[in-house]
Amino acid sequence: MGISASDVIPLSHARAHFSELAEEVKAGAEKIVTKNGESFIALIDSDRLDYYHQLERERIHLLLIDEVSRGLDDVAAGRVKDARSAIHSIKRRRSA
């Protein structure tokens, strides 16, 4: 669902018509509230917000899985270092 020009409203309008806006949002609309002509906040349904948070968690999990996969590929290819020597090397570079 895209945002149309009618979904962008000034803060003063949002204050004056909050109940109406809440009903529109609950029915599926999303609203962008502006302050001084710039986007300020968004009004979205709480279920949709939960869904967006779930998508973000899933994205983070996929990124972590990708990192683990690359790490395992490095191990399989022999691109490994002893942890103590790697930490020592990092400390030496930082102090230089």
C-alpha distance (Angstrom), angle and dihedral (degrees) to the residues before:
residue distance angle dihedral
M1 . . .
G2 3.79 . .
I3 3.77 130.4 .
S4 3.81 115.3 -111.6
A5 3.80 128.5 -161.1
S6 3.81 89.6 -99.9
D7 3.81 89.2 59.5
V8 3.81 91.5 61.7
I9 3.77 109.6 82.8
P10 3.80 136.3 169.3
L11 3.80 119.2 -110.3
S12 3.81 91.5 -115.6
H13 3.83 89.9 58.4
A14 3.81 90.9 46.5
R15 3.81 90.8 53.0
A16 3.79 92.6 49.2
H17 3.81 95.9 44.7
F18 3.79 103.9 29.4
S19 3.82 96.7 132.1
E20 3.80 91.8 51.2
L21 3.80 91.6 47.0
A22 3.81 90.7 48.9
E23 3.81 90.1 54.6
E24 3.82 91.4 49.3
V25 3.80 90.8 49.2
K26 3.79 91.9 48.0
A27 3.81 87.4 52.5
G28 3.81 90.6 56.8
A29 3.81 107.1 -84.4
E30 3.77 122.8 126.3
K31 3.79 119.9 -148.9
I32 3.78 131.2 -157.5
V33 3.79 112.3 -152.1
T34 3.78 116.2 -154.1
K35 3.78 129.9 -154.1
N36 3.79 119.6 -163.9
G37 3.81 88.6 -7.7
E38 3.82 95.1 -56.8
S39 3.80 128.9 102.8
F40 3.79 108.9 -92.5
I41 3.82 111.7 165.5
A42 3.79 140.2 -9.7
L43 3.77 128.0 -129.7
I44 3.79 113.5 -147.1
D45 3.79 135.8 157.3
S46 3.81 113.7 -87.7
D47 3.82 91.7 -125.2
R48 3.80 89.6 54.5
L49 3.82 90.0 49.1
D50 3.81 89.6 52.9
Y51 3.81 88.7 50.0
Y52 3.82 91.5 50.8
H53 3.80 89.9 50.5
Q54 3.80 90.4 49.7
L55 3.81 90.3 51.5
E56 3.80 90.6 50.7
R57 3.82 91.6 50.8
E58 3.81 90.2 49.4
R59 3.82 90.1 49.3
I60 3.80 90.4 52.1
H61 3.81 90.4 49.4
L62 3.80 91.1 50.9
L63 3.81 90.5 50.1
L64 3.81 90.4 50.6
I65 3.81 91.2 48.7
D66 3.81 88.8 51.3
E67 3.82 91.1 50.7
V68 3.81 91.2 49.4
S69 3.79 90.7 48.8
R70 3.80 91.5 52.3
G71 3.79 89.9 47.4
L72 3.78 91.5 52.2
D73 3.82 89.6 48.5
D74 3.82 88.4 53.2
V75 3.79 90.9 50.9
A76 3.80 91.7 48.0
A77 3.82 90.3 50.0
G78 3.79 92.1 48.4
R79 3.81 95.0 -112.4
V80 3.78 94.5 140.8
K81 3.79 138.1 125.2
D82 3.75 132.5 -162.8
A83 3.83 107.3 -100.8
R84 3.81 94.3 -130.0
S85 3.79 93.8 51.8
A86 3.83 91.3 45.5
I87 3.82 91.5 52.1
H88 3.80 90.9 45.7
S89 3.81 90.0 51.0
I90 3.82 91.7 50.2
K91 3.81 92.4 48.9
R92 3.80 90.7 48.7
R93 3.84 91.5 52.3
R94 3.81 91.7 48.0
S95 3.78 93.4 51.5
A96 3.81 93.2 48.8
